[in-house]
Amino acid sequence: MAFNHVTKIDDLVSVRNVLVSLFDKTGIEAFAKGLLETCPGIRFYSTGGTYKALAAALGDAAASQLVQVSDYTGQPEMQGGLVKTLDFKIYLGLLGEHYNEAHQADLKRTGAVEIDMVVGNLYPFQKVASQPGVSPEDCRSNIDIGGPCMIRASAKNFIRVASVTDTADYPALLSELRASGGKLSLATRFRLMQKAFAHTAAYDAAIAAHFAKVSVEGVYTFA
């Protein structure tokens, strides 16, 4: 398999399409309002409770600048929210390279858009697993799948995409966007990538460490 080796990129990338999927929604309303003010024509794509939080934050602008992921992909969420963002159109938008003609043709063919920023965090596995008497099934249910995939894809494509996983970064990002006319630098995207992979690595390590110490004997009834 031939890997893409990119040499031509933009230092400053305009933030126009933002994918937002959060368990911890701390600060997202102020961040969304700030993005709306600093990034002309921005559009938000979101799911579930995050969509509702964004709708409240954006007010009248939500009608034209907030999109349900299921409306964008044409696929409803799986029962229980198990599958929301795992879709070909989403990952074309996350992984597509701006100066790759084949990638741009795929985007055009599917009606997908380049996603310039991901704002995401994960199910609270560590918090749930630390509770006294917690069951293996409770822990299993709190293993996030779509979130890490989305974060990793956006972080891999830091040459174009900002992967935002830390709510503490919201103010500094808004400051940079205000100063640059709605654009983020390669240096910022690279720093966010470093944090994003550390975030998902710690999450997976916590899952592995927990399940190395538990047994599922007697937890389930065989069909």
Backbone hydrogen bonds, N-H to C=O, Kabsch-Sander energy under -0.5 kcal/mol:
donor,donor_aa,acceptor,acceptor_aa,energy
6,V,4,N,-0.6
9,I,7,T,-0.6
13,V,11,D,-0.5
13,V,184,L,-2.3
15,V,182,G,-2.3
16,R,14,S,-0.9
18,V,43,R,-2.6
19,L,117,M,-2.6
20,V,18,V,-0.6
20,V,45,Y,-2.9
21,S,119,V,-2.4
25,K,23,F,-0.8
28,I,25,K,-2.1
31,F,27,G,-2.1
32,A,28,I,-3.0
33,K,29,E,-2.2
34,G,30,A,-2.2
35,L,31,F,-2.6
36,L,32,A,-2.4
37,E,33,K,-1.8
38,T,34,G,-2.0
39,C,35,L,-2.2
42,I,39,C,-1.8
43,R,16,R,-2.8
44,F,65,Q,-3.1
45,Y,18,V,-2.9
46,S,67,V,-2.3
47,T,20,V,-0.6
50,T,47,T,-1.0
51,Y,47,T,-2.0
52,K,48,G,-1.5
53,A,49,G,-2.0
54,L,50,T,-2.4
55,A,51,Y,-2.5
56,A,52,K,-2.0
57,A,53,A,-1.8
58,L,54,L,-2.9
59,G,55,A,-1.4
61,A,58,L,-1.7
62,A,59,G,-1.7
63,A,60,D,-1.0
64,S,61,A,-1.0
65,Q,61,A,-2.1
66,L,62,A,-1.5
67,V,44,F,-2.9
69,V,46,S,-2.7
71,D,68,Q,-0.5
72,Y,68,Q,-2.0
73,T,69,V,-2.9
74,G,70,S,-1.7
78,M,83,V,-2.1
81,G,78,M,-2.2
82,L,79,Q,-0.8
87,D,85,T,-1.7
91,Y,87,D,-2.1
92,L,88,F,-2.2
93,G,89,K,-1.7
94,L,90,I,-1.4
95,L,91,Y,-2.5
96,G,92,L,-2.0
100,N,97,E,-1.6
101,E,99,Y,-0.7
104,Q,100,N,-2.4
105,A,101,E,-2.0
106,D,102,A,-2.0
107,L,103,H,-2.3
108,K,104,Q,-2.2
109,R,105,A,-2.6
110,T,106,D,-2.0
111,G,107,L,-1.2
112,A,107,L,-1.7
115,I,93,G,-2.0
116,D,17,N,-2.2
116,D,114,E,-0.6
117,M,17,N,-1.4
118,V,162,A,-2.9
119,V,19,L,-2.7
120,G,118,V,-0.6
120,G,164,V,-2.4
121,N,21,S,-1.2
125,F,123,Y,-2.3
128,V,124,P,-2.4
129,A,125,F,-3.2
130,S,126,Q,-1.3
131,Q,128,V,-1.5
134,V,131,Q,-1.6
139,C,135,S,-2.0
140,R,136,P,-2.9
141,S,137,E,-2.3
142,N,138,D,-0.8
142,N,139,C,-0.9
143,I,140,R,-1.6
144,D,142,N,-0.7
149,C,145,I,-1.7
150,M,146,G,-2.6
151,I,147,G,-2.7
152,R,148,P,-2.9
153,A,149,C,-2.5
154,S,150,M,-2.1
155,A,151,I,-2.4
156,K,152,R,-2.7
157,N,153,A,-1.6
158,F,155,A,-1.3
160,R,157,N,-2.5
161,V,157,N,-2.8
162,A,116,D,-2.4
163,S,161,V,-0.6
164,V,118,V,-3.5
164,V,162,A,-0.8
165,T,163,S,-0.7
167,T,165,T,-0.5
169,D,166,D,-2.1
170,Y,167,T,-1.4
173,L,169,D,-2.3
174,L,170,Y,-2.2
175,S,171,P,-2.1
176,E,172,A,-2.2
177,L,173,L,-2.5
178,R,174,L,-2.4
179,A,175,S,-2.0
180,S,176,E,-1.6
181,G,177,L,-0.6
181,G,178,R,-0.6
182,G,177,L,-3.2
184,L,13,V,-2.1
189,R,185,S,-2.4
190,F,186,L,-2.8
191,R,187,A,-1.9
192,L,188,T,-2.5
193,M,189,R,-2.0
194,Q,190,F,-2.1
195,K,191,R,-1.8
196,A,192,L,-2.5
197,F,193,M,-2.4
198,A,194,Q,-1.6
199,H,195,K,-2.2
200,T,196,A,-2.3
201,A,197,F,-2.1
202,A,198,A,-2.2
203,Y,199,H,-1.7
204,D,200,T,-2.4
205,A,201,A,-2.3
206,A,202,A,-2.0
207,I,203,Y,-1.8
208,A,204,D,-2.5
209,A,205,A,-2.5
210,H,206,A,-2.1
211,F,207,I,-2.4
212,A,208,A,-1.2
213,K,210,H,-1.8
214,V,211,F,-0.5
219,V,216,V,-2.0
220,Y,216,V,-0.6
222,F,220,Y,-0.5
